Amino acid sequence: MERPQHEIRAAYGASTITVYQAYSPELGLPAVREGRFPAAWKRSRMTWIKPSFLWMMYRCGWGTKPGQETVLAVEITRDGFEWALRNACLSSYVRGLHPDHSTWQHRLKRSPARVQWDPERDLRLRPLPHRSLQLGLSGEAVERYADEWTVSFRDVTPLAHEIHARVAGGDLDAAARLLPEERPYPAEDGLLAHLRP
């Protein structure tokens, strides 16, 4: 069955969803140990969260890129995730979706969250025809993410390395069995209507 071009796929439960980020060990390991971002984590910067494990692997090179050696699975509330989506703006102008370029620019500046749809990746990190959601948080959204929405942190760097080793060894079936199970996220009530190009 062909996947929709723009669809959120994620590991989620009744009240939480797992998103991924990668940090240096100096930031990632204290977050796991203390269950919250350390003081050195910059709230003033936009932070990008990704529901797709493989897109995170593409971004961080399986946890090998400098400054991205610690891969975190961050469990956040679905209420928080959906608040961010409702208050998000697409990171680029789309004719027909936005009334005009200046309206989009104004909305982007005022939005505490932004959305990019980038090609999903396969186990060899090659682009697929359908897209994966990246959600950028700034301002109020970053504060809520850090202080209200985050339920837990898990260090999934060993999992990333194990899957990568199976891929490098040519055992894609074994690698696929280790992947987190990601299902289409139920985006009811027009949750994504303003975010689908």
N, C-alpha and C positions, 0 to 999 in steps of 0.2 A: 504494500500500500504506500502511495506517495505521501510524504510528509508535507504539511502546510509550510509555505515559505517562511512565515514569521510565527513561531509558536514557542512558548516557554516550555522547556523540558527540564525536569528537576527531580531530585530526591526530596520528598516531602511527606509529612504525616498530617494528622487532623488539625494541628495548630502551629506546626513549624515547617520551615523549608531550609534546605542546606544550600549555602552559597560558598564559593571558594575565593580565597585570596592568597597571595604569596608574598612573603616578607623576608627580610634578613633574619637570621637566628636571634639577633639582639632585640627584635620586636616580636617575632612570632612565638618564640619559646616562652617568654614571660606571659604572653596572652594565654597560652595553654595552661601554664602553671597557676596563674592567678585568676583565670576565668574572666579576664577583662583586658582591654588594651592598656599597655603600660603608659606611663606619663610621657615617654618619648614619642609616642604615636601622635602625629600631627593632625589635630582636628581641623586646622585651617585649610588643609589640602582636600581636594576632591579624592574620594576613595571609590574604587570600582569593585563591585561584587559580581560574581559570575555563577549562575546556577549550573553551568555545564562543566563537568570535570575535565573533559577532553579539551575544551577551549582553554581552560586554565593551564592544562599541560602544554598546549601550544604557546601560550603567553609566557610561561616561566621555564620552558625547555625541560619539562619533567623535574623541576626543582633544581636546575643546575645553573641558571643565569645569576650573575652577581646581584645581590640584594633581593633575590627571590628563592633562596635555598630552602626556606621553610614554608611548606604548603599547608594552609589551614582550611579545614572544613568548619565553617561557622554556621551554627544552627540559629536561625532567627525566627521571630514570630511571623506567621503568615499575615497577621494584621498589619505589622510594620512594613513588610514587603509590599503589600497591596497599597498601603498609604503612599509609599514611594512611587509606585507605578501611577496611581491616580494624580500625583502631584508632579509627574515627570513631563519633560518635553523631549522630543527627538533632538539629537545632537546636530542634525543637519536639516536644512530646509527641504521640504517636499511639496512641489507644486500640486495643488488640488487638495492636499491634506490641510495645509495652512492657508489662510486667506491671502497673505502676501508675505514677502520676505521680511519687511519691517515688523509685522505682527509676530512672526516666528522669532525674530531677534529679541523683541521685547519680552516674549514669553520665556525664551531660553534664559535671559538674564534674571528673571524673577523666580524661576523654578528651582527648588532645592534638590531636584534629581533630574538626570538626563539619561536617555536610552540610546544605545547603538545596537544595531543588528549586524553581526559579523558572521562570515561563513562558519558553520559548524565544522568540526574536524573529525576525521576517522582515527583509528589507532596509530596510523603512521603520520598523523597530524596534517594530512592533506585536506584541502577544503572540500566540503560537501555542498550540494546545490541548495540546501536549506540553511536558514540562519539561526544564530544563537544570540540570546539576549545578554547584553552587558549593561549594568545599571550603575551609573555614577551618582554618588551622594555628596552633597556639599551643604554648608550652612546648617539649617535646622535638621535636615535629614541625617547628617553625620552625627550630630548630637543624639538624636533619637536612636540611631543605629548602635552607637557605643553604649548609651546609658539605659535604653528601654527595650530595644528589640532583641539584643543578643542573649541567647539562652546558654550556649556552650561553644567552646573551641575544641577541635581535635586536630592533632598533628597527623596529617595523612601523607607526609613526605615518604615514609617507608613504603606505603602502598604505591605512590607514584613511581618510586625507584623499582619496585618489584614488577609492576606492569610494564615499565619501560624495558626492563631486562628481558621479559618474555617477548615483547615486540622485537627487540634487537636480535633475539635468538630465533625469530621466525615463527614462534608459537602464538599466533594471533587468537586462536580459540581459547587457550589458557589465559591470555591477557584479557580477552573480552569477559571471561567468567569473573574476573576480579573487579571489573568496573562497578562503581555504584549504580544502582538501578534508578534510572531517570525516566519519569513518565510525563506525558503532557500535563501541564499545570492547568487546573480548572479556572479559566479567566472569564467568569460570568459578568453580567451586568455591564457590558461594554468596557471592561477594565483596560483593554488594549486598543480600543477604537481610535484613540488619538495618537497611538504609537505605532500603528502598522502603516508603513509607506504604501 
